[in-house]
Amino acid sequence: MSADDKIENKGQELKGKAKEALGDATDNKEWKAEGKKDKAAGNLKNAGEKIKDAFK
């Protein structure tokens, strides 16, 4: 996994956590859902990169 990909994926995951927390704090269901989606996408991308690395 390249360092750039890892940083980008972690950034997306952290952005998702922040959106979800903000959605919780403001009772905004849309932000909370977007946050969960961003976190999941970041996690899936990291998993994909780890699988690619395993086959190198």
PyMOL commands that set and color helices and strands:
alter all, ss='L'
color gray80, all
select helices_A, chain A and resi 3-26+29-54
alter helices_A, ss='H'
color red, helices_A
deselect
rebuild
show_as cartoon
